[in-house]
Amino acid sequence: MPTIGTKLGAGIGTMVMLCIAIGLVSYLQSRVVSDKIREITEVREPVNTAVHGMESSLEQTGLATLGFLSTGDAGFMESFQTSRNAFEESDRKYGAAGGADPGVKLRQGFKELCALAADQIELRNLQSRDMAALLKEVDEIEGLLKDRIVSSIKADDPLAYRREQAALQMEVNANAMTKSLGNFLITGEPEFESRLHRAGSEFQRYFDIYRNVTISSEEKEWTGRLALLSGHCTGLAQVIADEHKERKQKLAAFVLAYTDLGTILNDRLELRTEKNLAQAKEDVLSTEAAANTRIAIAVLTCV
C-alpha cells in the first residue's frame, strides 16, 4: 500500500508535469502570435510604407519636372533630384523588405520616366538659350536698320523713299517673326508657324529690294551684316519651333509614362500591400484569440 510520502511525491510530480504542459502550451501559442506580429513589423508594414514612399516620390518627381518646364525655376530641379533619390531609396526598402512583382517593371519604368524628364529639361534649356540668342540678333537687326540704314538716308537721295520703305518693312517683318514664334510657342497653332515663315520670306523680299539700291561701300557692309543676321535668325527661329514640337511629343510620352507608373503603384502595389497588411492584422487578432482559448483549455484540463 502506497505511503503518504509516495502519494505526495506522485501528486507533486503530477502537478509539476501539468505546470510544464501548461507552460509549453503557453510558450508555443505565444510563439505563433509573435511570428505573426514579426511578419507585420518586419515585412508587411515596411513593404506598405515603401510603396507609399514611392507613390509620393513619383508625384513629386512629376510636379518638379512640370514646374521647371513651366517656370525654369532652379528650385524645381533640386526638388526633382531629391524626389528621384527618395524614390530609389523607397524602392531599395521595398526590395529589402521582400517586395517582389512588379519591382523590376517599376524600376525600369521610373528610369525611363527620369530619362524623359531629363530630355525635357535639356530641351527647355536649349530652347531658352536659342530664344535669347534670337532676340539678341533681332535687336541687332533693328539697331542696324534704325541707327545705321534709316538715319543715313538723305532727303536729296533719289532712291530715299524706296530704301527707307525697304528698311522699315524689314524691321516690321523682323518683329513679326519674333511675335509669330512667341505665339506658336504659347499656343502650338500651326497658323503661327506659317506666319513665321511668311514673315521670313517678306523680310528676304524687302532685303533684296534694299540690296539692289545700295550705293556706298558702307551700305554694302551693312547689307552683308543684314544678310548674315537675317539668315541666322530665320534658321534659329525654325530650330526653336522644331524644339518646341519635340518638347510637346516628349511631354506626351512623359505624361503617359507617369500615368502608367501611377497605375502600377495605385492599382496594383498599393491596394495589394494595404490588403495584405489589413489581413495580417486580422490574422494576428484571430491567432491571439485562438491562442488564449487553447491556453485556457489547457489550464482547465490540467486543473
C-alpha positions in Angstrom: 0.0 0.0 0.0 1.5 3.4 -1.0 2.6 5.5 1.8 1.7 9.1 2.3 5.1 10.2 1.1 4.7 8.2 -2.0 1.3 9.7 -2.7 2.7 13.2 -2.0 5.6 12.6 -4.3 3.3 11.3 -7.1 1.0 14.3 -6.6 3.7 16.8 -6.7 5.3 15.2 -9.7 1.9 15.2 -11.5 1.4 18.9 -10.7 4.9 19.7 -12.0 4.1 17.8 -15.2 0.8 19.7 -15.6 2.6 23.0 -15.0 5.2 22.1 -17.6 2.4 21.2 -20.0 0.6 24.5 -19.4 3.9 26.4 -19.8 4.7 24.5 -23.0 1.2 25.3 -24.5 1.6 28.9 -23.5 5.0 29.2 -25.0 4.0 27.6 -28.3 1.0 29.8 -28.6 2.9 32.9 -27.8 5.5 31.9 -30.5 2.7 31.7 -33.0 1.4 35.1 -32.1 5.0 36.6 -32.1 5.7 35.2 -35.5 2.5 36.8 -36.9 3.5 40.2 -35.3 7.0 39.9 -36.6 5.7 39.3 -40.1 3.7 42.5 -39.8 6.5 44.7 -38.3 9.4 43.3 -40.5 7.6 42.5 -43.8 4.1 43.8 -44.3 4.4 47.3 -42.8 7.9 48.1 -44.4 6.6 46.9 -47.8 3.5 49.1 -47.5 5.5 52.1 -46.2 7.9 51.7 -49.1 5.1 51.6 -51.7 3.6 54.8 -50.2 7.0 56.4 -50.3 7.4 55.5 -54.0 4.0 56.9 -54.8 4.8 60.2 -53.0 8.2 60.5 -54.7 6.6 59.7 -58.1 4.1 62.6 -57.6 6.9 65.0 -56.5 9.1 64.0 -59.5 6.2 64.7 -61.9 5.4 68.0 -60.3 9.0 69.1 -60.1 9.5 68.3 -63.8 6.4 70.1 -64.9 7.2 73.0 -62.6 10.6 73.5 -64.1 9.3 73.2 -67.7 6.7 75.9 -66.9 8.9 78.4 -64.9 12.5 77.5 -65.3 12.9 77.9 -61.5 16.1 76.1 -60.4 14.3 75.1 -57.1 12.3 72.6 -59.1 15.5 71.0 -60.3 16.5 70.5 -56.7 13.1 69.0 -55.9 13.4 66.7 -58.9 16.7 65.3 -57.8 15.5 65.0 -54.2 12.3 63.1 -55.2 14.3 60.9 -57.6 16.7 59.9 -54.8 13.7 59.3 -52.4 12.0 57.0 -54.9 15.2 55.0 -55.4 15.6 54.7 -51.6 12.0 53.6 -51.2 12.5 51.1 -54.0 15.5 49.6 -52.2 13.5 49.3 -49.0 10.7 47.7 -50.9 13.1 45.0 -52.3 14.8 44.6 -48.9 11.5 44.0 -47.1 10.5 41.3 -49.5 8.6 43.2 -52.2 8.6 41.3 -55.5 6.4 41.8 -58.6 6.3 44.3 -60.3 9.5 45.6 -58.8 11.6 45.2 -62.0 9.0 46.8 -64.2 8.5 49.6 -61.7 12.2 50.4 -61.6 12.6 50.3 -65.4 9.5 52.5 -65.8 10.8 55.1 -63.3 14.2 55.0 -65.0 12.6 55.7 -68.4 10.4 58.5 -66.8 13.5 60.2 -65.4 15.2 59.9 -68.8 12.2 61.6 -70.5 12.2 64.3 -67.8 16.0 64.9 -68.4 15.3 65.2 -72.1 12.5 67.7 -71.5 14.8 69.8 -69.2 17.7 69.8 -71.6 15.4 70.8 -74.5 13.9 73.6 -72.4 17.3 74.9 -71.5 18.4 74.7 -75.1 15.3 76.4 -76.3 15.8 79.2 -73.8 19.4 79.7 -74.9 18.3 79.7 -78.6 15.5 82.2 -77.8 17.9 84.5 -76.0 20.3 84.4 -79.0 17.4 85.0 -81.5 16.1 88.1 -79.6 19.7 89.5 -79.3 20.2 89.1 -83.1 16.7 90.6 -83.8 17.7 93.6 -81.6 20.9 93.9 -83.6 18.9 93.9 -86.9 16.6 96.6 -85.6 19.6 98.7 -84.4 21.3 98.3 -87.8 18.1 99.2 -89.6 17.2 102.3 -87.4 20.6 103.6 -86.3 22.5 103.0 -89.5 20.4 102.5 -92.6 17.4 104.7 -92.0 19.4 107.5 -90.4 21.9 107.5 -93.3 19.2 108.2 -95.9 19.2 111.8 -97.1 16.4 113.8 -98.5 18.1 114.5 -101.7 18.7 110.9 -102.4 16.6 109.9 -105.5 16.0 106.5 -104.1 15.5 107.6 -100.5 11.8 106.7 -100.3 12.3 103.2 -101.7 15.3 102.5 -99.5 13.5 103.8 -96.4 10.4 101.7 -97.1 12.5 98.6 -97.6 14.3 99.2 -94.3 11.0 99.8 -92.4 9.4 96.7 -93.9 12.4 94.7 -92.9 12.0 95.9 -89.3 8.3 95.2 -89.4 8.9 91.6 -90.6 11.7 91.0 -88.1 9.3 91.9 -85.3 6.6 89.8 -87.0 9.0 86.8 -86.9 9.5 87.0 -83.1 5.8 87.7 -82.5 4.7 84.7 -84.6 7.3 82.5 -82.9 6.2 83.6 -79.5 2.5 82.9 -80.3 3.5 79.5 -81.7 5.4 78.6 -78.5 2.4 79.6 -76.4 -0.4 78.0 -78.4 1.2 75.5 -80.7 -1.1 76.5 -83.5 0.3 75.7 -87.0 -1.0 79.0 -88.3 1.6 81.0 -86.3 4.4 78.8 -87.7 3.0 79.7 -91.1 3.1 83.3 -90.2 6.7 82.9 -89.1 7.7 81.5 -92.5 5.8 84.3 -94.3 7.5 87.0 -92.2 10.9 85.5 -93.0 10.0 85.4 -96.7 8.8 89.0 -96.6 12.0 90.1 -94.8 14.1 88.5 -97.5 12.0 90.1 -100.3 12.5 93.6 -98.9 16.1 92.9 -98.1 16.6 92.0 -101.8 15.0 95.4 -102.7 17.3 97.3 -100.4 20.4 95.4 -101.6 19.6 96.5 -105.2 19.5 100.2 -104.3 22.6 100.4 -102.0 25.1 103.0 -103.0 28.0 103.4 -100.7 30.6 100.8 -99.6 29.4 101.4 -96.0 25.8 100.4 -97.1 27.2 97.3 -98.8 28.9 96.4 -95.5 25.6 96.8 -93.7 23.9 94.7 -96.3 26.4 91.9 -95.7 25.8 92.1 -92.0 22.0 92.1 -92.5 22.2 89.1 -94.8 24.2 87.1 -92.2 21.9 88.1 -89.3 18.6 87.5 -91.2 19.7 84.1 -92.4 20.8 83.1 -89.0 17.6 84.4 -87.3 15.4 82.6 -89.8 17.2 79.3 -89.3 17.3 79.8 -85.5 13.5 80.6 -85.4 12.8 77.4 -87.2 15.1 75.5 -84.8 13.2 76.9 -81.8 9.9 75.9 -83.4 11.2 72.4 -84.0 12.4 72.2 -80.5 9.0 73.2 -79.2 7.3 70.4 -81.3 9.8 67.9 -80.0 9.1 69.0 -76.4 5.4 68.5 -77.0 6.0 65.0 -78.2 8.3 64.1 -75.3 5.9 65.7 -72.9 3.1 63.5 -74.1 5.4 60.5 -73.6 6.4 61.7 -70.2 2.7 62.1 -69.1 1.9 58.6 -70.5 4.9 57.0 -68.6 3.9 58.9 -65.4 0.3 57.7 -65.7 1.4 54.1 -66.3 3.7 54.2 -63.2 0.9 55.7 -61.1 -1.4 52.9 -62.2 1.1 50.3 -61.2 1.6 51.8 -57.8 -2.0 52.6 -57.0 -4.0 49.8 -58.7 -1.5 47.0 -58.2 1.0 47.5 -55.4 -0.7 49.9 -53.0 -4.0 48.1 -53.0 -2.3 44.7 -52.6 0.0 45.8 -49.8 -2.7 47.5 -47.9 -4.9 44.5 -48.3 -2.1 42.2 -47.1 -1.4 44.4 -44.2 -5.0 44.5 -43.1 -5.3 40.8 -43.5 -2.1 40.2 -41.5 -3.5 42.4 -38.6 -6.8 40.4 -38.7 -4.7 37.2 -38.6 -2.8 38.4 -35.5 -6.1 39.2 -33.7 -7.6 35.8 -34.6 -4.4 34.0 -33.8 -4.2 35.7 -30.4 -7.8 34.9 -29.6 -7.2 31.2 -30.6 -4.0 31.1 -28.5 -5.8 32.4 -25.5 -8.6 29.9 -25.9 -6.1 27.0 -26.2 -4.2 28.1 -23.1 -7.5 28.4 -21.2 -8.5 24.9 -22.3 -5.1 23.6 -21.3 -5.3 25.2 -17.9 -8.9 23.9 -17.3 -7.9 20.4 -18.5 -4.9 20.4 -16.1 -7.0 21.6 -13.2 
